Amino acid sequence: MLLSVLLISSAVLGAATIAGLLIVFQLRQTADAESSAQSVFAADAGIERSLYEKYRGGGCVEGMIISADEGDFTIPNRTIDYKVIFSGVGCTAVKSAGRSGRSARAFNLFFEGIENYGGQFIGP
């Protein structure tokens, strides 16, 4: 009798612990939604910066790395930045990773598709 009570009690305690842990994880994901959106926008800013460097700036070389400048993003108590890495001969691809808090998001951009339109999207 005592053994069955202990087994049932431990099973209920284990189930309650797992349920509580799942709720904590879901609350953490909800709280990180803002960080996730900020990291997406930071990665997008990195893509924009790579387009500027390739077509308007000084050009690019394979392996070139660009990071967010100090003060690019000014949100109190939050570190937001991006890192852009050019790859391929002639800078044919870019990977931009944005980070905000514990969230990180990344975008890839391949220039072959843009350059096939004969300057239609690339101004003088």
N, C-alpha and C positions, 0 to 999 in steps of 0.2 A: 504494500500500500504506500509506504513512504517513498519507495523507489519510483513508483509511477508518478507520484506528485512531483518529485524532483525532476523527472524527465519532462513532464508536461510543462513545468515552470521554466525549465531551461529552454525548451523549444519556443515558448511564448517570448521569453526574454531575448532570444536570438532573433526572432522575427521582428520584434519591436526595434532592436538595435539596427538591423538591416534597413527597415523602413525609415528610421530616423536619419541614417546615413544617406539614403537616396534623396530624402527631402533636403538635407544640407547641400548635396551636390546640385540639385535643381535650383535652390536659392542662390548658390554661387554663380550658376550659369546666367540666371536672370540679372544678377548684379553686374556681371561681365558683359552684358549686351552693349552698354555704353562704350566700354573699352574696345569691344569688337568693332563697332561702327567707327570709332576714332582710328583704329589701326587700318581699316579699309580705306579711309580717306587719306591717311598718311601714305599708304602704298600707292594710291592714285596720284598723290602729289609727286611721288618718286617717278612714276611713269611720265608725268608732265615734264618733270625736270630732265629726264632722259631724252625726250623729244626735243626740248630746247637745246640741250648740249649737242645732240647729233646734227640738227638742222640750222640752228642759229648761233650756238656758242662756238667754241674752238674746235669742235669735232670730237671724235672719240677714238680710242684704241681698245683692242681686245684686252679684257682684264681690268679695264678702268673701273674704279669704285667711286661712287658719289654718296656722301652721307648728308643728312639734314644739317644745315648751318645752325649755329647756336642762336636761339631766339626765333627760329622759324615758326615754332608752335608755342604759344604762350597760354597754357592752361595751368592754373595754380595746382600745386600738389600732384602733378601728373607729368610723366616723362613720355613724350611722343616723338618718335623719330622714324626715319626711313633710311634704307640702304639700297643703292642701285648698283648692279653689277652688269657690265656689258660683256657679251661673249660672242664668239664666232668671228671669222675673218671679215673685216670691214664692219664690225659691230652689227651683225645681222639679228641679234637677239638681246633682250634686256630682261633681267629679273629684278623686280622691285619688291622689297619686303618692308611693311610698316609694322610698328610695334607701339602699343599703348598699354601700360600696366602689364598684366600677364597675358594679354592677347596679342597674337601676331598673325598677320594676313599677308599673302604674297600674290603678285600678278606677274605674268610673263607677257612680253610683247615681242612679236617677230616682225622685223621691218620689211621682209620680202613682200608681204601682202600690201603694205602701204606703197612701196616703191614701184609696184607693177602698174599703178594707175598713171604713170607718166607725168608726175608733178601736179596732178589734179588737187592733191591735198597738201602739197608742199609749196609754200609761197616763195617768191624770189628772195 
